[in-house]
């Protein structure tokens, strides 16, 4: 059981991201304010735990000597499930506002393409599709950007129109870094 622990943590991150995003959507659709607050808090807790698990699974794998090709493949997929689910829900909550929908579509398209390349890539060791430093920075920035609305609302900044477009600027920054970080994967695929 212990040898599967890092991958289990990784899988739970992806599942947690989808569940947390669903809770956020339930919050936005709740008829009663106390229900909305409950779901929003729960969604924020799930996101925080899932985001922290991104560090935990790697640390466990290194400490227990359980690093694996499967773990290296699952980790970025779980990250994409976590952040992508929340970004999609934010877009739904925003009514499909193109200012948000376009960068989210760019982020999701890149993630699908890079994941497809990883799955179809070199079977022997996957070295051609190792996670780059830029991709790690993109993931960290994406997690921060996804957390910002949760943190702002929790801090009492509930007038979303006051900060929405500033936050959307952050999503566009993530989209730009997303495209930039895809270049090494595309180059490796063309080799």
SERO-4910 file (N, C-alpha, C, O; in steps of 0.05 Angstrom, whole numbers):
BEGIN
 pado doro    nc1    nc2    nc3   cac1   cac2   cac3    cc1    cc2    cc3    oc1    oc2    oc3
  Unk    A     17    -24      0      0      0      0     17     25      0     12     44    -14
  Unk    A     39     25     16     56     49     18     68     56     -8     72     80    -14
  Unk    A     74     37    -25     87     43    -50     69     57    -70     78     69    -89
  Unk    A     43     57    -65     24     70    -82     15     97    -70     -1    112    -83
  Unk    A     24    104    -47     16    128    -33     20    154    -50      1    170    -52
  Unk    A     44    159    -61     47    184    -76     27    186   -100     16    207   -104
  Unk    A     23    164   -114      5    165   -137    -24    168   -127    -40    180   -141
  Unk    A    -31    156   -104    -57    160    -93    -63    189    -86    -84    199    -92
  Unk    A    -43    202    -74    -45    231    -68    -49    247    -94    -65    265    -94
  Unk    A    -34    239   -114    -37    253   -140    -65    250   -152    -77    269   -160
  Unk    A    -75    226   -152   -101    220   -163   -123    235   -146   -142    246   -158
  Unk    A   -119    236   -120   -139    250   -103   -138    280   -109   -159    293   -107
  Unk    A   -115    291   -117   -114    319   -124   -132    324   -149   -147    344   -148
  Unk    A   -130    308   -169   -146    312   -193   -176    309   -186   -192    325   -195
  Unk    A   -183    288   -171   -211    284   -164   -220    307   -146   -243    316   -148
  Unk    A   -203    315   -127   -210    337   -109   -215    363   -125   -232    378   -117
  Unk    A   -199    368   -145   -203    392   -162   -230    392   -174   -244    413   -175
  Unk    A   -239    370   -185   -265    368   -198   -287    371   -177   -307    385   -181
  Unk    A   -284    358   -154   -304    360   -133   -305    388   -121   -327    399   -117
  Unk    A   -282    401   -117   -281    428   -107   -294    448   -126   -308    466   -118
  Unk    A   -289    444   -152   -301    462   -172   -331    458   -172   -346    478   -175
  Unk    A   -340    434   -169   -369    429   -168   -381    443   -144   -403    454   -145
  Unk    A   -367    442   -121   -377    456    -97   -378    486   -102   -397    499    -92
  Unk    A   -359    497   -116   -359    525   -123   -384    532   -140   -396    553   -136
  Unk    A   -389    515   -159   -413    519   -176   -439    518   -159   -457    534   -163
  Unk    A   -440    499   -140   -463    497   -123   -466    522   -106   -488    531   -101
  Unk    A   -444    534    -98   -444    559    -83   -456    581    -99   -473    596    -90
  Unk    A   -448    583   -124   -458    605   -142   -488    601   -148   -502    621   -153
  Unk    A   -497    576   -148   -525    571   -155   -543    568   -130   -567    564   -133
  Unk    A   -532    570   -106   -548    567    -82   -569    589    -78   -563    612    -84
  Unk    A   -592    581    -69   -614    600    -65   -611    615    -39   -619    638    -36
  Unk    A   -599    602    -19   -596    614      7   -567    623     12   -548    608      4
  Unk    A   -563    646     24   -536    656     28   -519    638     45   -495    633     40
  Unk    A   -531    627     67   -515    609     84   -506    584     69   -485    573     75
  Unk    A   -523    574     51   -515    551     35   -493    558     16   -474    543     13
  Unk    A   -495    582      4   -474    591    -15   -447    594      0   -426    586    -10
  Unk    A   -448    605     24   -424    609     40   -412    582     47   -387    578     46
  Unk    A   -429    563     56   -419    537     63   -405    523     40   -382    513     43
  Unk    A   -417    523     16   -405    510     -7   -379    525    -15   -360    512    -24
  Unk    A   -380    552    -14   -356    567    -21   -332    561     -3   -310    557    -12
  Unk    A   -338    560     23   -316    553     42   -306    525     37   -281    521     37
  Unk    A   -324    507     34   -316    479     28   -299    477      3   -279    463      2
  Unk    A   -308    492    -18   -293    492    -43   -265    503    -39   -245    493    -50
  Unk    A   -262    524    -23   -236    536    -18   -218    517     -2   -194    516     -8
  Unk    A   -229    503     17   -214    484     33   -204    461     15   -181    453     17
  Unk    A   -222    451     -2   -215    430    -21   -192    439    -39   -173    425    -44
  Unk    A   -195    464    -50   -174    474    -68   -147    476    -53   -127    468    -64
  Unk    A   -148    487    -29   -123    490    -14   -110    463     -8    -85    460    -12
  Unk    A   -125    444      0   -114    417      6   -104    405    -20    -82    392    -20
  Unk    A   -118    407    -42   -109    396    -67    -84    409    -77    -65    396    -86
  Unk    A    -83    436    -75    -59    450    -84    -34    442    -67    -13    439    -78
  Unk    A    -38    439    -41    -16    431    -23     -7    402    -30     17    395    -27
  Unk    A    -25    386    -39    -18    358    -46      1    357    -70     14    337    -74
  Unk    A      2    379    -85     21    379   -108     50    377    -98     67    365   -111
  Unk    A     55    390    -75     81    387    -63     84    360    -49    105    347    -51
  Unk    A     62    352    -35     63    328    -18     69    303    -34     86    287    -26
  Unk    A     57    299    -57     61    274    -72     90    271    -82    101    249    -80
  Unk    A    101    293    -91    129    292    -99    148    287    -76    167    272    -78
  Unk    A    142    300    -54    159    297    -30    158    268    -21    178    256    -14
  Unk    A    134    257    -20    131    229    -11    146    210    -30    160    192    -21
  Unk    A    143    215    -56    157    197    -76    187    198    -72    201    178    -73
  Unk    A    198    222    -67    227    225    -63    236    212    -37    256    198    -36
  Unk    A    221    218    -15    228    207     11    227    177     13    243    164     26
  Unk    A    207    166     -1    203    137      0    217    122    -23    215     98    -26
  Unk    A    231    137    -40    244    125    -63    225    113    -83    230     92    -94
  Unk    A    202    126    -86    180    114   -103    174    130   -128    152    130   -138
  Unk    A    194    145   -138    190    160   -162    186    141   -185    199    120   -187
  Unk    A    166    147   -202    160    128   -224    151    144   -249    144    167   -247
  Unk    A    152    130   -272    142    142   -297    113    147   -295    103    167   -305
  Unk    A     98    130   -281     69    134   -278     64    159   -262     46    175   -269
  Unk    A     78    162   -240     75    186   -224     82    211   -239     68    232   -236
  Unk    A    103    210   -255    111    233   -272     90    240   -292     87    263   -300
  Unk    A     75    220   -301     53    225   -320     28    235   -306     15    253   -316
  Unk    A     22    223   -283     -3    230   -269     -2    258   -257    -22    272   -256
  Unk    A     22    266   -247     24    292   -233     14    315   -249     -3    330   -240
  Unk    A     24    320   -274     14    343   -289    -15    340   -297    -29    360   -300
  Unk    A    -25    315   -301    -53    311   -307    -70    320   -284    -91    333   -287
  Unk    A    -62    312   -259    -77    320   -235    -77    350   -232    -97    362   -225
  Unk    A    -54    363   -237    -52    392   -236    -72    405   -255    -86    424   -248
  Unk    A    -73    394   -280    -91    405   -300   -120    401   -293   -137    418   -297
  Unk    A   -127    378   -281   -154    373   -272   -162    392   -250   -184    403   -250
  Unk    A   -144    397   -232   -149    416   -209   -154    444   -220   -176    455   -215
  Unk    A   -135    455   -234   -138    483   -242   -158    486   -265   -173    506   -265
  Unk    A   -159    467   -283   -177    469   -306   -206    469   -296   -223    484   -307
  Unk    A   -213    451   -277   -240    449   -267   -249    476   -255   -271    485   -260
  Unk    A   -232    488   -239   -239    513   -227   -242    535   -248   -260    552   -247
  Unk    A   -224    536   -267   -225    557   -288   -251    554   -304   -263    574   -311
  Unk    A   -259    530   -310   -284    525   -325   -308    535   -308   -326    548   -319
  Unk    A   -308    529   -283   -330    538   -265   -330    568   -263   -352    580   -264
  Unk    A   -307    581   -260   -306    610   -260   -318    621   -285   -333    641   -284
  Unk    A   -312    609   -308   -323    618   -333   -353    615   -334   -368    632   -344
  Unk    A   -363    593   -324   -392    588   -323   -405    609   -305   -426    621   -312
  Unk    A   -393    614   -281   -404    633   -262   -405    661   -275   -423    677   -270
  Unk    A   -384    667   -291   -383    693   -305   -401    695   -329   -399    714   -344
  Unk    A   -417    675   -334   -435    675   -356   -422    672   -383   -433    681   -403
  Unk    A   -398    659   -384   -384    656   -409   -372    681   -419   -366    683   -443
  Unk    A   -367    701   -402   -355    726   -410   -330    721   -427   -311    708   -418
  Unk    A   -329    731   -452   -307    725   -470   -280    734   -459   -259    721   -465
  Unk    A   -279    755   -443   -254    764   -431   -241    742   -414   -217    741   -412
  Unk    A   -258    725   -403   -248    702   -387   -248    676   -403   -230    660   -401
  Unk    A   -268    672   -419   -271    647   -434   -249    643   -453   -240    620   -457
  Unk    A   -239    664   -466   -217    660   -486   -191    651   -474   -180    631   -483
  Unk    A   -181    664   -452   -156    654   -441   -160    626   -428   -141    610   -428
  Unk    A   -183    621   -417   -188    594   -405   -187    573   -428   -176    552   -424
  Unk    A   -199    580   -451   -199    561   -473   -170    556   -483   -163    534   -490
  Unk    A   -153    577   -483   -125    574   -491   -111    556   -471    -96    538   -479
  Unk    A   -115    561   -445   -102    544   -425   -111    515   -427    -94    497   -427
  Unk    A   -137    510   -430   -147    483   -433   -137    469   -458   -130    445   -458
  Unk    A   -136    484   -480   -127    472   -506    -97    464   -503    -90    442   -512
  Unk    A    -81    481   -492    -53    475   -488    -50    450   -470    -34    432   -476
  Unk    A    -66    449   -449    -64    426   -431    -72    400   -444    -59    379   -440
  Unk    A    -92    401   -461   -101    377   -475    -79    368   -495    -73    345   -497
  Unk    A    -68    388   -509    -47    381   -529    -22    370   -516    -12    349   -525
  Unk    A    -13    382   -495     12    373   -482      7    345   -468     24    328   -469
  Unk    A    -17    342   -457    -23    316   -445    -24    294   -467    -15    272   -463
  Unk    A    -36    301   -490    -37    282   -512     -9    275   -521     -3    252   -527
  Unk    A      9    295   -523     37    290   -531     50    271   -510     65    253   -518
  Unk    A     45    276   -485     57    259   -464     47    230   -466     63    212   -464
  Unk    A     21    227   -471     10    200   -473     19    186   -498     23    161   -498
  Unk    A     23    201   -520     31    188   -545     62    188   -548     72    177   -567
  Unk    A     75    201   -529    104    205   -531    121    181   -527    111    158   -526
  Unk    A    147    185   -525    166    163   -522    159    145   -499    158    153   -476
  Unk    A    154    120   -505    146    101   -484    169     92   -466    165     85   -443
  Unk    A    194     93   -476    216     82   -461    221     97   -435    224     85   -414
  Unk    A    222    124   -436    227    138   -411    212    165   -409    212    178   -388
  Unk    A    200    174   -431    185    199   -431    203    223   -428    193    245   -424
  Unk    A    229    220   -431    248    242   -426    242    266   -445    247    289   -438
  Unk    A    232    260   -469    226    282   -488    204    300   -478    201    322   -488
  Unk    A    189    291   -459    167    306   -449    168    311   -419    148    313   -405
  Unk    A    193    312   -409    196    318   -380    185    346   -374    186    363   -392
  Unk    A    175    350   -350    164    375   -343    186    396   -342    207    393   -329
  Unk    A    182    418   -357    202    439   -358    199    459   -335    178    459   -321
  Unk    A    219    475   -331    218    495   -310    195    515   -315    181    524   -297
  Unk    A    192    523   -341    171    541   -349    143    529   -343    125    543   -334
  Unk    A    140    503   -348    115    490   -342    109    489   -312     86    493   -304
  Unk    A    130    485   -296    126    486   -267    118    513   -258    101    516   -241
  Unk    A    131    534   -269    124    562   -262     95    568   -271     80    581   -256
  Unk    A     87    558   -294     60    561   -304     40    548   -285     19    560   -279
  Unk    A     46    524   -276     28    511   -257     26    526   -231      4    529   -221
  Unk    A     48    535   -220     47    550   -195     31    576   -198     14    583   -182
  Unk    A     36    591   -220     21    616   -225     -8    610   -229    -25    625   -220
  Unk    A    -15    588   -243    -43    581   -248    -57    576   -221    -79    585   -217
  Unk    A    -43    561   -203    -56    555   -177    -60    580   -161    -81    583   -148
  Unk    A    -41    599   -163    -45    625   -149    -68    640   -161    -85    650   -146
  Unk    A    -69    642   -187    -91    657   -200   -118    644   -194   -138    658   -190
  Unk    A   -119    617   -194   -144    604   -188   -153    609   -159   -176    612   -153
  Unk    A   -133    611   -141   -140    616   -112   -148    645   -107   -163    649    -87
  Unk    A   -140    664   -123   -145    692   -117   -175    698   -113   -181    711    -92
  Unk    A   -193    690   -130   -222    697   -125   -232    685    -98   -247    697    -84
  Unk    A   -223    660    -92   -231    648    -67   -221    664    -43   -236    668    -24
  Unk    A   -196    673    -45   -184    689    -24   -197    716    -21   -202    725      1
  Unk    A   -202    729    -44   -215    756    -43   -243    755    -31   -249    771    -14
  Unk    A   -259    736    -39   -286    734    -28   -284    727      1   -300    737     17
  Unk    A   -266    709      9   -263    701     37   -254    725     54   -261    727     77
  Unk    A   -239    743     42   -229    767     56   -250    790     57   -245    811     68
  Unk    A   -273    785     45   -295    804     46   -298    821     21   -315    839     20
  Unk    A   -282    817      0   -284    832    -24   -305    818    -42   -299    806    -63
  Unk    A   -330    820    -34   -352    806    -47   -363    821    -71   -379    810    -86
  Unk    A   -356    846    -75   -364    862    -98   -346    854   -121   -326    868   -127
  Unk    A   -352    832   -134   -335    820   -154   -329    839   -177   -307    838   -188
  Unk    A   -347    857   -184   -342    876   -206   -319    894   -200   -307    906   -218
  Unk    A   -311    898   -174   -289    915   -167   -262    903   -175   -243    918   -180
  Unk    A   -260    877   -176   -234    865   -182   -234    844   -205   -213    834   -212
  Unk    A   -257    839   -216   -260    818   -236   -240    821   -259   -225    803   -266
  Unk    A   -240    845   -272   -223    848   -296   -193    850   -290   -177    843   -307
  Unk    A   -186    858   -266   -158    857   -257   -150    827   -255   -129    820   -265
  Unk    A   -167    811   -243   -162    782   -241   -161    769   -268   -143    753   -273
  Unk    A   -179    777   -286   -179    766   -313   -152    772   -327   -142    756   -343
  Unk    A   -140    795   -321   -113    802   -331    -93    781   -323    -75    773   -338
  Unk    A    -96    771   -298    -79    749   -288    -83    724   -303    -64    709   -309
  Unk    A   -108    718   -310   -115    694   -326   -102    696   -354    -92    676   -364
  Unk    A   -103    720   -366    -90    724   -392    -59    720   -389    -47    709   -407
  Unk    A    -47    729   -367    -19    724   -363    -13    694   -362      6    685   -373
  Unk    A    -30    679   -348    -27    650   -346    -30    638   -374    -14    620   -382
  Unk    A    -49    648   -390    -52    638   -417    -27    643   -434    -19    625   -450
  Unk    A    -15    666   -432      9    672   -447     32    654   -438     46    643   -455
  Unk    A     35    650   -412     56    632   -402     50    603   -410     68    587   -415
  Unk    A     24    596   -412     16    570   -420     25    564   -449     36    543   -455
  Unk    A     21    584   -467     30    580   -494     60    578   -495     71    561   -509
  Unk    A     74    596   -481    103    596   -481    114    569   -471    133    558   -482
  Unk    A    102    559   -449    112    534   -438    106    509   -455    117    488   -450
  Unk    A     88    512   -475     82    490   -493    103    486   -514    105    465   -526
  Unk    A    118    507   -520    138    506   -542    158    483   -540    162    469   -560
  Unk    A    170    478   -516    189    456   -515    176    429   -521    188    411   -532
  Unk    A    151    425   -512    137    400   -518    131    397   -548    134    375   -559
  Unk    A    124    419   -561    119    418   -589    144    412   -605    145    397   -624
  Unk    A    166    425   -596    192    419   -609    200    390   -606    209    377   -625
  Unk    A    196    379   -581    203    351   -577    186    333   -594    195    312   -603
  Unk    A    161    340   -598    143    324   -614    151    324   -644    147    304   -658
  Unk    A    162    346   -652    170    348   -681    197    334   -686    203    329   -709
  Unk    A    212    327   -665    237    313   -669    232    284   -677    251    269   -681
***
